[in-house]
Each structure stands twice: as C-alpha cells, then as structure tokens.
Amino acid sequence: MKHEADITGGEYVSIVYEKGGKLYRVRAAGAVLAIGSWVAKHVVVGLQPEQRAALDRFLYRPTLIVNVALRNWRF
C-alpha cells in the first residue's frame, strides 16, 4: 500500500494484492490495515523514519483465546 502523491497529502492510496496467483491493483480514497504493526511496517511503502520507529515501539505478545462450549454445560 502506498500514497499516490506525497505521503502527507496524497488523495489516493494504491493497493496491490494477490489472488489466485495474479496481482491486482486498486486505488482508494483511504485504507485501513487491520494487522499488527510488526507487519504494517513491511507492507506500507513510504513510511517516514519517525513513523517506522514508532511502529517498532509497540509491544505485542502472541495470544490465543479459546471459548469452549460443551453440550449440556451447566453454569
């Protein structure tokens, strides 16, 4: 993902993705990355050094949350 113009004022973002072994490109007025910062800093083109450093400061831990419901479970 990258801004089409200057990163501080680009009107559009350009997004390239892969589906079925073929690359596609779309333009959008905005985009939301619902991913961890440790991934975002590798997929966003044109990050300023200050932005990249800020992404490095986020703490994260792998977490697994499991909800289990058994038949006839009594609360």
mmJSON file of the N, C-alpha and C atoms, coordinates in Angstrom:
{"data_MODEL":{"atom_site":{
"group_PDB":["ATOM","ATOM","ATOM","ATOM","ATOM","ATOM","ATOM","ATOM","ATOM","ATOM","ATOM","ATOM","ATOM","ATOM","ATOM","ATOM","ATOM","ATOM","ATOM","ATOM","ATOM","ATOM","ATOM","ATOM","ATOM","ATOM","ATOM","ATOM","ATOM","ATOM","ATOM","ATOM","ATOM","ATOM","ATOM","ATOM","ATOM","ATOM","ATOM","ATOM","ATOM","ATOM","ATOM","ATOM","ATOM","ATOM","ATOM","ATOM","ATOM","ATOM","ATOM","ATOM","ATOM","ATOM","ATOM","ATOM","ATOM","ATOM","ATOM","ATOM","ATOM","ATOM","ATOM","ATOM","ATOM","ATOM","ATOM","ATOM","ATOM","ATOM","ATOM","ATOM","ATOM","ATOM","ATOM","ATOM","ATOM","ATOM","ATOM","ATOM","ATOM","ATOM","ATOM","ATOM","ATOM","ATOM","ATOM","ATOM","ATOM","ATOM","ATOM","ATOM","ATOM","ATOM","ATOM","ATOM","ATOM","ATOM","ATOM","ATOM","ATOM","ATOM","ATOM","ATOM","ATOM","ATOM","ATOM","ATOM","ATOM","ATOM","ATOM","ATOM","ATOM","ATOM","ATOM","ATOM","ATOM","ATOM","ATOM","ATOM","ATOM","ATOM","ATOM","ATOM","ATOM","ATOM","ATOM","ATOM","ATOM","ATOM","ATOM","ATOM","ATOM","ATOM","ATOM","ATOM","ATOM","ATOM","ATOM","ATOM","ATOM","ATOM","ATOM","ATOM","ATOM","ATOM","ATOM","ATOM","ATOM","ATOM","ATOM","ATOM","ATOM","ATOM","ATOM","ATOM","ATOM","ATOM","ATOM","ATOM","ATOM","ATOM","ATOM","ATOM","ATOM","ATOM","ATOM","ATOM","ATOM","ATOM","ATOM","ATOM","ATOM","ATOM","ATOM","ATOM","ATOM","ATOM","ATOM","ATOM","ATOM","ATOM","ATOM","ATOM","ATOM","ATOM","ATOM","ATOM","ATOM","ATOM","ATOM","ATOM","ATOM","ATOM","ATOM","ATOM","ATOM","ATOM","ATOM","ATOM","ATOM","ATOM","ATOM","ATOM","ATOM","ATOM","ATOM","ATOM","ATOM","ATOM","ATOM","ATOM","ATOM","ATOM","ATOM","ATOM","ATOM","ATOM","ATOM","ATOM","ATOM","ATOM","ATOM","ATOM","ATOM"],
"id":[1,2,3,4,5,6,7,8,9,10,11,12,13,14,15,16,17,18,19,20,21,22,23,24,25,26,27,28,29,30,31,32,33,34,35,36,37,38,39,40,41,42,43,44,45,46,47,48,49,50,51,52,53,54,55,56,57,58,59,60,61,62,63,64,65,66,67,68,69,70,71,72,73,74,75,76,77,78,79,80,81,82,83,84,85,86,87,88,89,90,91,92,93,94,95,96,97,98,99,100,101,102,103,104,105,106,107,108,109,110,111,112,113,114,115,116,117,118,119,120,121,122,123,124,125,126,127,128,129,130,131,132,133,134,135,136,137,138,139,140,141,142,143,144,145,146,147,148,149,150,151,152,153,154,155,156,157,158,159,160,161,162,163,164,165,166,167,168,169,170,171,172,173,174,175,176,177,178,179,180,181,182,183,184,185,186,187,188,189,190,191,192,193,194,195,196,197,198,199,200,201,202,203,204,205,206,207,208,209,210,211,212,213,214,215,216,217,218,219,220,221,222,223,224,225],
"type_symbol":["N","C","C","N","C","C","N","C","C","N","C","C","N","C","C","N","C","C","N","C","C","N","C","C","N","C","C","N","C","C","N","C","C","N","C","C","N","C","C","N","C","C","N","C","C","N","C","C","N","C","C","N","C","C","N","C","C","N","C","C","N","C","C","N","C","C","N","C","C","N","C","C","N","C","C","N","C","C","N","C","C","N","C","C","N","C","C","N","C","C","N","C","C","N","C","C","N","C","C","N","C","C","N","C","C","N","C","C","N","C","C","N","C","C","N","C","C","N","C","C","N","C","C","N","C","C","N","C","C","N","C","C","N","C","C","N","C","C","N","C","C","N","C","C","N","C","C","N","C","C","N","C","C","N","C","C","N","C","C","N","C","C","N","C","C","N","C","C","N","C","C","N","C","C","N","C","C","N","C","C","N","C","C","N","C","C","N","C","C","N","C","C","N","C","C","N","C","C","N","C","C","N","C","C","N","C","C","N","C","C","N","C","C","N","C","C","N","C","C","N","C","C","N","C","C"],
"label_atom_id":["N","CA","C","N","CA","C","N","CA","C","N","CA","C","N","CA","C","N","CA","C","N","CA","C","N","CA","C","N","CA","C","N","CA","C","N","CA","C","N","CA","C","N","CA","C","N","CA","C","N","CA","C","N","CA","C","N","CA","C","N","CA","C","N","CA","C","N","CA","C","N","CA","C","N","CA","C","N","CA","C","N","CA","C","N","CA","C","N","CA","C","N","CA","C","N","CA","C","N","CA","C","N","CA","C","N","CA","C","N","CA","C","N","CA","C","N","CA","C","N","CA","C","N","CA","C","N","CA","C","N","CA","C","N","CA","C","N","CA","C","N","CA","C","N","CA","C","N","CA","C","N","CA","C","N","CA","C","N","CA","C","N","CA","C","N","CA","C","N","CA","C","N","CA","C","N","CA","C","N","CA","C","N","CA","C","N","CA","C","N","CA","C","N","CA","C","N","CA","C","N","CA","C","N","CA","C","N","CA","C","N","CA","C","N","CA","C","N","CA","C","N","CA","C","N","CA","C","N","CA","C","N","CA","C","N","CA","C","N","CA","C","N","CA","C","N","CA","C","N","CA","C","N","CA","C","N","CA","C","N","CA","C"],
"label_alt_id":[null,null,null,null,null,null,null,null,null,null,null,null,null,null,null,null,null,null,null,null,null,null,null,null,null,null,null,null,null,null,null,null,null,null,null,null,null,null,null,null,null,null,null,null,null,null,null,null,null,null,null,null,null,null,null,null,null,null,null,null,null,null,null,null,null,null,null,null,null,null,null,null,null,null,null,null,null,null,null,null,null,null,null,null,null,null,null,null,null,null,null,null,null,null,null,null,null,null,null,null,null,null,null,null,null,null,null,null,null,null,null,null,null,null,null,null,null,null,null,null,null,null,null,null,null,null,null,null,null,null,null,null,null,null,null,null,null,null,null,null,null,null,null,null,null,null,null,null,null,null,null,null,null,null,null,null,null,null,null,null,null,null,null,null,null,null,null,null,null,null,null,null,null,null,null,null,null,null,null,null,null,null,null,null,null,null,null,null,null,null,null,null,null,null,null,null,null,null,null,null,null,null,null,null,null,null,null,null,null,null,null,null,null,null,null,null,null,null,null,null,null,null,null,null,null],
"label_comp_id":["MET","MET","MET","LYS","LYS","LYS","HIS","HIS","HIS","GLU","GLU","GLU","ALA","ALA","ALA","ASP","ASP","ASP","ILE","ILE","ILE","THR","THR","THR","GLY","GLY","GLY","GLY","GLY","GLY","GLU","GLU","GLU","TYR","TYR","TYR","VAL","VAL","VAL","SER","SER","SER","ILE","ILE","ILE","VAL","VAL","VAL","TYR","TYR","TYR","GLU","GLU","GLU","LYS","LYS","LYS","GLY","GLY","GLY","GLY","GLY","GLY","LYS","LYS","LYS","LEU","LEU","LEU","TYR","TYR","TYR","ARG","ARG","ARG","VAL","VAL","VAL","ARG","ARG","ARG","ALA","ALA","ALA","ALA","ALA","ALA","GLY","GLY","GLY","ALA","ALA","ALA","VAL","VAL","VAL","LEU","LEU","LEU","ALA","ALA","ALA","ILE","ILE","ILE","GLY","GLY","GLY","SER","SER","SER","TRP","TRP","TRP","VAL","VAL","VAL","ALA","ALA","ALA","LYS","LYS","LYS","HIS","HIS","HIS","VAL","VAL","VAL","VAL","VAL","VAL","VAL","VAL","VAL","GLY","GLY","GLY","LEU","LEU","LEU","GLN","GLN","GLN","PRO","PRO","PRO","GLU","GLU","GLU","GLN","GLN","GLN","ARG","ARG","ARG","ALA","ALA","ALA","ALA","ALA","ALA","LEU","LEU","LEU","ASP","ASP","ASP","ARG","ARG","ARG","PHE","PHE","PHE","LEU","LEU","LEU","TYR","TYR","TYR","ARG","ARG","ARG","PRO","PRO","PRO","THR","THR","THR","LEU","LEU","LEU","ILE","ILE","ILE","VAL","VAL","VAL","ASN","ASN","ASN","VAL","VAL","VAL","ALA","ALA","ALA","LEU","LEU","LEU","ARG","ARG","ARG","ASN","ASN","ASN","TRP","TRP","TRP","ARG","ARG","ARG","PHE","PHE","PHE"],
"label_asym_id":["A","A","A","A","A","A","A","A","A","A","A","A","A","A","A","A","A","A","A","A","A","A","A","A","A","A","A","A","A","A","A","A","A","A","A","A","A","A","A","A","A","A","A","A","A","A","A","A","A","A","A","A","A","A","A","A","A","A","A","A","A","A","A","A","A","A","A","A","A","A","A","A","A","A","A","A","A","A","A","A","A","A","A","A","A","A","A","A","A","A","A","A","A","A","A","A","A","A","A","A","A","A","A","A","A","A","A","A","A","A","A","A","A","A","A","A","A","A","A","A","A","A","A","A","A","A","A","A","A","A","A","A","A","A","A","A","A","A","A","A","A","A","A","A","A","A","A","A","A","A","A","A","A","A","A","A","A","A","A","A","A","A","A","A","A","A","A","A","A","A","A","A","A","A","A","A","A","A","A","A","A","A","A","A","A","A","A","A","A","A","A","A","A","A","A","A","A","A","A","A","A","A","A","A","A","A","A","A","A","A","A","A","A","A","A","A","A","A","A","A","A","A","A","A","A"],
"label_entity_id":["1","1","1","1","1","1","1","1","1","1","1","1","1","1","1","1","1","1","1","1","1","1","1","1","1","1","1","1","1","1","1","1","1","1","1","1","1","1","1","1","1","1","1","1","1","1","1","1","1","1","1","1","1","1","1","1","1","1","1","1","1","1","1","1","1","1","1","1","1","1","1","1","1","1","1","1","1","1","1","1","1","1","1","1","1","1","1","1","1","1","1","1","1","1","1","1","1","1","1","1","1","1","1","1","1","1","1","1","1","1","1","1","1","1","1","1","1","1","1","1","1","1","1","1","1","1","1","1","1","1","1","1","1","1","1","1","1","1","1","1","1","1","1","1","1","1","1","1","1","1","1","1","1","1","1","1","1","1","1","1","1","1","1","1","1","1","1","1","1","1","1","1","1","1","1","1","1","1","1","1","1","1","1","1","1","1","1","1","1","1","1","1","1","1","1","1","1","1","1","1","1","1","1","1","1","1","1","1","1","1","1","1","1","1","1","1","1","1","1","1","1","1","1","1","1"],
"label_seq_id":[1,1,1,2,2,2,3,3,3,4,4,4,5,5,5,6,6,6,7,7,7,8,8,8,9,9,9,10,10,10,11,11,11,12,12,12,13,13,13,14,14,14,15,15,15,16,16,16,17,17,17,18,18,18,19,19,19,20,20,20,21,21,21,22,22,22,23,23,23,24,24,24,25,25,25,26,26,26,27,27,27,28,28,28,29,29,29,30,30,30,31,31,31,32,32,32,33,33,33,34,34,34,35,35,35,36,36,36,37,37,37,38,38,38,39,39,39,40,40,40,41,41,41,42,42,42,43,43,43,44,44,44,45,45,45,46,46,46,47,47,47,48,48,48,49,49,49,50,50,50,51,51,51,52,52,52,53,53,53,54,54,54,55,55,55,56,56,56,57,57,57,58,58,58,59,59,59,60,60,60,61,61,61,62,62,62,63,63,63,64,64,64,65,65,65,66,66,66,67,67,67,68,68,68,69,69,69,70,70,70,71,71,71,72,72,72,73,73,73,74,74,74,75,75,75],
"pdbx_PDB_ins_code":[null,null,null,null,null,null,null,null,null,null,null,null,null,null,null,null,null,null,null,null,null,null,null,null,null,null,null,null,null,null,null,null,null,null,null,null,null,null,null,null,null,null,null,null,null,null,null,null,null,null,null,null,null,null,null,null,null,null,null,null,null,null,null,null,null,null,null,null,null,null,null,null,null,null,null,null,null,null,null,null,null,null,null,null,null,null,null,null,null,null,null,null,null,null,null,null,null,null,null,null,null,null,null,null,null,null,null,null,null,null,null,null,null,null,null,null,null,null,null,null,null,null,null,null,null,null,null,null,null,null,null,null,null,null,null,null,null,null,null,null,null,null,null,null,null,null,null,null,null,null,null,null,null,null,null,null,null,null,null,null,null,null,null,null,null,null,null,null,null,null,null,null,null,null,null,null,null,null,null,null,null,null,null,null,null,null,null,null,null,null,null,null,null,null,null,null,null,null,null,null,null,null,null,null,null,null,null,null,null,null,null,null,null,null,null,null,null,null,null,null,null,null,null,null,null],
"Cartn_x":[0.853,0.0,0.897,0.544,1.299,0.407,0.763,0.061,0.445,-0.524,-0.252,0.562,0.455,1.197,2.076,2.463,3.232,2.509,3.245,2.639,1.817,2.119,1.36,0.079,-0.059,-1.253,-1.792,-1.457,-1.94,-3.449,-4.069,-5.511,-5.943,-5.114,-5.471,-4.364,-4.741,-3.745,-3.846,-2.727,-2.656,-2.425,-3.257,-3.166,-2.966,-1.938,-1.663,-1.878,-2.643,-2.89,-2.838,-2.677,-2.577,-3.799,-4.333,-5.466,-5.321,-5.255,-5.141,-3.881,-2.8,-1.533,-1.405,-2.405,-2.369,-2.393,-1.619,-1.576,-2.634,-3.291,-4.298,-3.926,-4.291,-4.028,-5.328,-5.637,-6.811,-6.39,-7.153,-6.943,-8.139,-7.882,-8.956,-8.68,-9.739,-9.589,-8.924,-9.003,-8.389,-8.345,-7.597,-7.491,-7.206,-7.659,-7.395,-6.662,-5.534,-4.8,-5.151,-5.873,-6.245,-5.232,-3.988,-2.878,-1.983,-1.101,-0.167,0.865,1.374,2.368,3.64,3.96,5.166,5.04,3.824,3.609,3.449,2.701,2.41,3.678,4.693,5.919,6.625,6.234,6.833,5.98,4.706,3.837,3.439,3.648,3.313,4.555,4.433,5.554,5.609,6.79,6.973,6.806,6.898,6.823,8.015,7.746,8.823,9.593,10.88,11.66,11.014,10.381,9.732,8.543,7.8,6.655,7.124,8.172,8.713,9.232,9.904,10.417,9.261,8.167,7.008,6.406,6.333,5.805,6.699,7.987,8.914,8.728,8.129,7.969,6.736,5.821,4.647,5.079,4.529,4.775,3.658,4.01,2.992,3.415,2.437,2.664,1.688,2.12,1.171,0.137,-1.107,-2.194,-3.165,-3.626,-4.639,-5.784,-6.967,-8.151,-9.091,-9.487,-10.364,-11.602,-12.737,-14.003,-14.552,-14.84,-15.325,-16.696,-17.642,-18.975,-19.238,-19.529,-19.807,-21.304,-21.758,-23.18,-23.584,-24.74,-25.29,-24.403,-23.684,-22.828,-23.706,-23.467,-24.234,-23.424,-24.028,-23.346,-23.559],
"Cartn_y":[-1.161,0.0,1.221,2.213,3.462,4.603,5.815,7.008,7.281,7.76,8.084,9.365,10.266,11.53,11.581,12.781,12.967,12.271,11.548,10.746,11.588,12.861,13.686,14.225,14.177,14.777,14.064,12.791,12.066,11.909,12.068,11.926,10.464,9.602,8.195,7.307,6.09,5.067,4.019,3.431,2.367,1.067,0.075,-1.204,-2.302,-3.103,-4.251,-5.507,-6.44,-7.692,-8.856,-10.044,-11.258,-12.127,-12.65,-13.57,-14.606,-15.856,-16.925,-16.846,-16.356,-16.272,-15.062,-14.184,-12.998,-11.749,-10.715,-9.459,-8.493,-7.816,-6.816,-5.52,-4.391,-3.077,-2.292,-1.699,-0.838,0.474,1.52,2.814,3.095,3.698,4.01,5.352,5.966,7.237,7.039,5.837,5.532,4.038,3.617,2.195,2.008,0.891,0.528,-0.805,-0.859,-2.115,-2.718,-3.796,-4.47,-5.568,-5.134,-6.063,-5.501,-6.301,-5.845,-4.887,-4.041,-3.06,-3.719,-4.913,-5.604,-6.056,-6.153,-6.48,-5.199,-4.233,-2.994,-2.286,-2.282,-1.556,-2.191,-3.425,-4.085,-3.963,-3.622,-3.576,-2.169,-1.172,0.207,0.867,1.3,1.933,3.413,3.928,5.353,5.831,4.936,5.382,6.279,7.337,8.21,7.494,7.818,7.162,7.281,8.422,8.594,7.635,7.438,6.525,5.085,4.716,3.358,3.116,4.112,3.982,3.841,4.579,4.477,3.074,2.5,1.137,0.126,0.39,-0.509,-0.475,0.596,0.726,0.011,-0.42,-1.149,-2.493,-2.845,-4.153,-5.091,-6.317,-7.3,-8.658,-9.484,-10.848,-11.75,-12.923,-13.861,-14.29,-14.284,-14.624,-15.561,-16.528,-17.432,-17.443,-17.119,-17.13,-18.189,-19.099,-20.184,-20.191,-20.186,-20.332,-21.711,-22.49,-23.846,-23.993,-24.456,-24.746,-26.233,-26.919,-28.344,-28.587,-29.647,-29.995,-30.204,-29.661,-29.785,-29.129,-28.095,-27.386,-26.654,-26.842,-26.193,-25.017,-23.858,-22.677,-22.57],
"Cartn_z":[0.0,0.0,0.0,-0.816,-0.808,-1.255,-0.804,-1.242,-2.683,-3.464,-4.861,-4.997,-4.04,-4.07,-2.83,-2.426,-1.197,-0.046,0.787,1.861,2.824,2.95,3.895,3.283,1.963,1.376,0.156,-0.005,-1.171,-1.156,-2.338,-2.433,-2.428,-2.908,-3.027,-2.485,-2.135,-1.832,-2.919,-3.215,-4.208,-3.461,-3.719,-3.022,-4.043,-3.837,-4.704,-3.876,-4.429,-3.719,-4.697,-4.161,-4.958,-4.727,-5.801,-5.704,-6.818,-6.421,-7.412,-8.253,-7.664,-8.389,-9.304,-9.325,-10.174,-9.296,-9.686,-8.937,-9.451,-8.526,-8.846,-8.15,-8.772,-8.187,-8.175,-7.032,-6.91,-6.268,-6.55,-5.906,-5.027,-3.879,-2.946,-2.285,-1.782,-1.075,0.276,0.817,2.108,2.307,3.282,3.576,5.059,5.585,6.969,6.957,7.638,7.773,9.118,9.1,10.348,10.624,10.79,11.012,12.104,12.588,13.607,13.04,13.915,13.474,12.968,13.48,13.037,11.587,11.063,9.648,8.839,9.369,8.648,8.195,9.037,8.665,7.466,7.108,5.945,4.689,4.816,3.643,3.223,4.082,3.73,3.141,1.895,1.197,1.564,1.821,2.037,3.459,4.429,5.823,6.144,6.866,7.319,8.436,8.625,9.681,11.067,11.354,12.656,12.807,11.721,11.762,11.949,11.237,11.349,12.775,13.349,14.717,15.708,15.485,16.372,16.298,15.116,14.971,15.684,15.734,16.438,17.953,18.475,19.924,20.48,19.612,20.109,20.662,21.816,22.396,21.977,21.687,21.339,21.872,22.101,22.562,21.829,21.46,20.85,21.882,21.487,22.399,21.701,22.418,21.911,22.901,22.427,23.277,22.725,23.578,23.149,24.031,23.396,24.107,23.764,24.763,24.546,25.191,24.426,24.964,24.719,25.794,25.704,25.809,25.186,25.26,26.719,27.08,28.436,29.5,29.128,30.078,31.076,32.349,33.406,33.956,33.977,34.5,35.993],
"occupancy":[1.0,1.0,1.0,1.0,1.0,1.0,1.0,1.0,1.0,1.0,1.0,1.0,1.0,1.0,1.0,1.0,1.0,1.0,1.0,1.0,1.0,1.0,1.0,1.0,1.0,1.0,1.0,1.0,1.0,1.0,1.0,1.0,1.0,1.0,1.0,1.0,1.0,1.0,1.0,1.0,1.0,1.0,1.0,1.0,1.0,1.0,1.0,1.0,1.0,1.0,1.0,1.0,1.0,1.0,1.0,1.0,1.0,1.0,1.0,1.0,1.0,1.0,1.0,1.0,1.0,1.0,1.0,1.0,1.0,1.0,1.0,1.0,1.0,1.0,1.0,1.0,1.0,1.0,1.0,1.0,1.0,1.0,1.0,1.0,1.0,1.0,1.0,1.0,1.0,1.0,1.0,1.0,1.0,1.0,1.0,1.0,1.0,1.0,1.0,1.0,1.0,1.0,1.0,1.0,1.0,1.0,1.0,1.0,1.0,1.0,1.0,1.0,1.0,1.0,1.0,1.0,1.0,1.0,1.0,1.0,1.0,1.0,1.0,1.0,1.0,1.0,1.0,1.0,1.0,1.0,1.0,1.0,1.0,1.0,1.0,1.0,1.0,1.0,1.0,1.0,1.0,1.0,1.0,1.0,1.0,1.0,1.0,1.0,1.0,1.0,1.0,1.0,1.0,1.0,1.0,1.0,1.0,1.0,1.0,1.0,1.0,1.0,1.0,1.0,1.0,1.0,1.0,1.0,1.0,1.0,1.0,1.0,1.0,1.0,1.0,1.0,1.0,1.0,1.0,1.0,1.0,1.0,1.0,1.0,1.0,1.0,1.0,1.0,1.0,1.0,1.0,1.0,1.0,1.0,1.0,1.0,1.0,1.0,1.0,1.0,1.0,1.0,1.0,1.0,1.0,1.0,1.0,1.0,1.0,1.0,1.0,1.0,1.0,1.0,1.0,1.0,1.0,1.0,1.0,1.0,1.0,1.0,1.0,1.0,1.0],
"B_iso_or_equiv":[0.0,0.0,0.0,0.0,0.0,0.0,0.0,0.0,0.0,0.0,0.0,0.0,0.0,0.0,0.0,0.0,0.0,0.0,0.0,0.0,0.0,0.0,0.0,0.0,0.0,0.0,0.0,0.0,0.0,0.0,0.0,0.0,0.0,0.0,0.0,0.0,0.0,0.0,0.0,0.0,0.0,0.0,0.0,0.0,0.0,0.0,0.0,0.0,0.0,0.0,0.0,0.0,0.0,0.0,0.0,0.0,0.0,0.0,0.0,0.0,0.0,0.0,0.0,0.0,0.0,0.0,0.0,0.0,0.0,0.0,0.0,0.0,0.0,0.0,0.0,0.0,0.0,0.0,0.0,0.0,0.0,0.0,0.0,0.0,0.0,0.0,0.0,0.0,0.0,0.0,0.0,0.0,0.0,0.0,0.0,0.0,0.0,0.0,0.0,0.0,0.0,0.0,0.0,0.0,0.0,0.0,0.0,0.0,0.0,0.0,0.0,0.0,0.0,0.0,0.0,0.0,0.0,0.0,0.0,0.0,0.0,0.0,0.0,0.0,0.0,0.0,0.0,0.0,0.0,0.0,0.0,0.0,0.0,0.0,0.0,0.0,0.0,0.0,0.0,0.0,0.0,0.0,0.0,0.0,0.0,0.0,0.0,0.0,0.0,0.0,0.0,0.0,0.0,0.0,0.0,0.0,0.0,0.0,0.0,0.0,0.0,0.0,0.0,0.0,0.0,0.0,0.0,0.0,0.0,0.0,0.0,0.0,0.0,0.0,0.0,0.0,0.0,0.0,0.0,0.0,0.0,0.0,0.0,0.0,0.0,0.0,0.0,0.0,0.0,0.0,0.0,0.0,0.0,0.0,0.0,0.0,0.0,0.0,0.0,0.0,0.0,0.0,0.0,0.0,0.0,0.0,0.0,0.0,0.0,0.0,0.0,0.0,0.0,0.0,0.0,0.0,0.0,0.0,0.0,0.0,0.0,0.0,0.0,0.0,0.0],
"pdbx_formal_charge":[null,null,null,null,null,null,null,null,null,null,null,null,null,null,null,null,null,null,null,null,null,null,null,null,null,null,null,null,null,null,null,null,null,null,null,null,null,null,null,null,null,null,null,null,null,null,null,null,null,null,null,null,null,null,null,null,null,null,null,null,null,null,null,null,null,null,null,null,null,null,null,null,null,null,null,null,null,null,null,null,null,null,null,null,null,null,null,null,null,null,null,null,null,null,null,null,null,null,null,null,null,null,null,null,null,null,null,null,null,null,null,null,null,null,null,null,null,null,null,null,null,null,null,null,null,null,null,null,null,null,null,null,null,null,null,null,null,null,null,null,null,null,null,null,null,null,null,null,null,null,null,null,null,null,null,null,null,null,null,null,null,null,null,null,null,null,null,null,null,null,null,null,null,null,null,null,null,null,null,null,null,null,null,null,null,null,null,null,null,null,null,null,null,null,null,null,null,null,null,null,null,null,null,null,null,null,null,null,null,null,null,null,null,null,null,null,null,null,null,null,null,null,null,null,null],
"auth_seq_id":[1,1,1,2,2,2,3,3,3,4,4,4,5,5,5,6,6,6,7,7,7,8,8,8,9,9,9,10,10,10,11,11,11,12,12,12,13,13,13,14,14,14,15,15,15,16,16,16,17,17,17,18,18,18,19,19,19,20,20,20,21,21,21,22,22,22,23,23,23,24,24,24,25,25,25,26,26,26,27,27,27,28,28,28,29,29,29,30,30,30,31,31,31,32,32,32,33,33,33,34,34,34,35,35,35,36,36,36,37,37,37,38,38,38,39,39,39,40,40,40,41,41,41,42,42,42,43,43,43,44,44,44,45,45,45,46,46,46,47,47,47,48,48,48,49,49,49,50,50,50,51,51,51,52,52,52,53,53,53,54,54,54,55,55,55,56,56,56,57,57,57,58,58,58,59,59,59,60,60,60,61,61,61,62,62,62,63,63,63,64,64,64,65,65,65,66,66,66,67,67,67,68,68,68,69,69,69,70,70,70,71,71,71,72,72,72,73,73,73,74,74,74,75,75,75],
"auth_comp_id":["MET","MET","MET","LYS","LYS","LYS","HIS","HIS","HIS","GLU","GLU","GLU","ALA","ALA","ALA","ASP","ASP","ASP","ILE","ILE","ILE","THR","THR","THR","GLY","GLY","GLY","GLY","GLY","GLY","GLU","GLU","GLU","TYR","TYR","TYR","VAL","VAL","VAL","SER","SER","SER","ILE","ILE","ILE","VAL","VAL","VAL","TYR","TYR","TYR","GLU","GLU","GLU","LYS","LYS","LYS","GLY","GLY","GLY","GLY","GLY","GLY","LYS","LYS","LYS","LEU","LEU","LEU","TYR","TYR","TYR","ARG","ARG","ARG","VAL","VAL","VAL","ARG","ARG","ARG","ALA","ALA","ALA","ALA","ALA","ALA","GLY","GLY","GLY","ALA","ALA","ALA","VAL","VAL","VAL","LEU","LEU","LEU","ALA","ALA","ALA","ILE","ILE","ILE","GLY","GLY","GLY","SER","SER","SER","TRP","TRP","TRP","VAL","VAL","VAL","ALA","ALA","ALA","LYS","LYS","LYS","HIS","HIS","HIS","VAL","VAL","VAL","VAL","VAL","VAL","VAL","VAL","VAL","GLY","GLY","GLY","LEU","LEU","LEU","GLN","GLN","GLN","PRO","PRO","PRO","GLU","GLU","GLU","GLN","GLN","GLN","ARG","ARG","ARG","ALA","ALA","ALA","ALA","ALA","ALA","LEU","LEU","LEU","ASP","ASP","ASP","ARG","ARG","ARG","PHE","PHE","PHE","LEU","LEU","LEU","TYR","TYR","TYR","ARG","ARG","ARG","PRO","PRO","PRO","THR","THR","THR","LEU","LEU","LEU","ILE","ILE","ILE","VAL","VAL","VAL","ASN","ASN","ASN","VAL","VAL","VAL","ALA","ALA","ALA","LEU","LEU","LEU","ARG","ARG","ARG","ASN","ASN","ASN","TRP","TRP","TRP","ARG","ARG","ARG","PHE","PHE","PHE"],
"auth_asym_id":["A","A","A","A","A","A","A","A","A","A","A","A","A","A","A","A","A","A","A","A","A","A","A","A","A","A","A","A","A","A","A","A","A","A","A","A","A","A","A","A","A","A","A","A","A","A","A","A","A","A","A","A","A","A","A","A","A","A","A","A","A","A","A","A","A","A","A","A","A","A","A","A","A","A","A","A","A","A","A","A","A","A","A","A","A","A","A","A","A","A","A","A","A","A","A","A","A","A","A","A","A","A","A","A","A","A","A","A","A","A","A","A","A","A","A","A","A","A","A","A","A","A","A","A","A","A","A","A","A","A","A","A","A","A","A","A","A","A","A","A","A","A","A","A","A","A","A","A","A","A","A","A","A","A","A","A","A","A","A","A","A","A","A","A","A","A","A","A","A","A","A","A","A","A","A","A","A","A","A","A","A","A","A","A","A","A","A","A","A","A","A","A","A","A","A","A","A","A","A","A","A","A","A","A","A","A","A","A","A","A","A","A","A","A","A","A","A","A","A","A","A","A","A","A","A"],
"auth_atom_id":["N","CA","C","N","CA","C","N","CA","C","N","CA","C","N","CA","C","N","CA","C","N","CA","C","N","CA","C","N","CA","C","N","CA","C","N","CA","C","N","CA","C","N","CA","C","N","CA","C","N","CA","C","N","CA","C","N","CA","C","N","CA","C","N","CA","C","N","CA","C","N","CA","C","N","CA","C","N","CA","C","N","CA","C","N","CA","C","N","CA","C","N","CA","C","N","CA","C","N","CA","C","N","CA","C","N","CA","C","N","CA","C","N","CA","C","N","CA","C","N","CA","C","N","CA","C","N","CA","C","N","CA","C","N","CA","C","N","CA","C","N","CA","C","N","CA","C","N","CA","C","N","CA","C","N","CA","C","N","CA","C","N","CA","C","N","CA","C","N","CA","C","N","CA","C","N","CA","C","N","CA","C","N","CA","C","N","CA","C","N","CA","C","N","CA","C","N","CA","C","N","CA","C","N","CA","C","N","CA","C","N","CA","C","N","CA","C","N","CA","C","N","CA","C","N","CA","C","N","CA","C","N","CA","C","N","CA","C","N","CA","C","N","CA","C","N","CA","C","N","CA","C","N","CA","C","N","CA","C","N","CA","C"],
"pdbx_PDB_model_num":[1,1,1,1,1,1,1,1,1,1,1,1,1,1,1,1,1,1,1,1,1,1,1,1,1,1,1,1,1,1,1,1,1,1,1,1,1,1,1,1,1,1,1,1,1,1,1,1,1,1,1,1,1,1,1,1,1,1,1,1,1,1,1,1,1,1,1,1,1,1,1,1,1,1,1,1,1,1,1,1,1,1,1,1,1,1,1,1,1,1,1,1,1,1,1,1,1,1,1,1,1,1,1,1,1,1,1,1,1,1,1,1,1,1,1,1,1,1,1,1,1,1,1,1,1,1,1,1,1,1,1,1,1,1,1,1,1,1,1,1,1,1,1,1,1,1,1,1,1,1,1,1,1,1,1,1,1,1,1,1,1,1,1,1,1,1,1,1,1,1,1,1,1,1,1,1,1,1,1,1,1,1,1,1,1,1,1,1,1,1,1,1,1,1,1,1,1,1,1,1,1,1,1,1,1,1,1,1,1,1,1,1,1,1,1,1,1,1,1,1,1,1,1,1,1]
}}}
